[in-house]
Amino acid sequence: MQQLLKEARNCKFCEKHLPLGAKPIVNATKNSKIVLISQAPGRIVHQTGVAWNDQSGKKLREWLGVNENTFYQPNNFAILPMGFCYPGKAKTGDAPPRKECAPMWHNTILSELKNIELTILIGAYATNYYLPDDLNLTQKVKAYRDFLPNYWCLPHPSPVNRFWRTKNPWFEEEVVPKLQNRIRDIIA
């Protein structure tokens, strides 16, 4: 597993398309219990090299009900974005993750994770890749029970999504407490 992660972290396949160059952010152990599949690292994460080391990560940890020590313990959480590198800026937020990354790396890495109890799909890119796309993200988040026990869908915790959270108060009122209970059961 460590050799595989080393290869992934040294990947330069799409470097010429990345504004800040390749700096893959991925983390796991064979004993990881929960996989976090999200969009791609942001600029701050690219600079620090620490996944979810930004405001989105702060909100995600709040939703999961875990502190930083628990979150950054790879036996608890594997971090496997759709794109391992920062893709650059778009008009609103970051650009989409590079399309090459997930097909190139996900199946190989996921096949090495033997103790996964839950895969959390964060945002539209992850949910559309792993689940049928006949539902939009809001519908998938609302229907989270339909994807259990394997998957749990979340909106992206970015501050840019604050309007989505305002329009959908049921998410933090009803879904987040159930997610926190599930996380607590898994990592207890």
Buried (B, 14 or more C-beta within 10 A) or exposed (E): BEEBBEEBBEBEBBEEEBEEEBBBBBBBBEBBBBBBBBBBBBBBBBBEEBBBBBBBBEBBBEBBBBEEEBBBBBBBBBBBBBBBBBBBEEEEBBBBBBEEBBEBBBEEBBEBBEEBBBBBBBBBBBBBBBBEEEBEBBEBBBEBEEBEEEBBBBBBBBEEBEEBBEEBEEBEEEBBEEBBEBBEEBBE
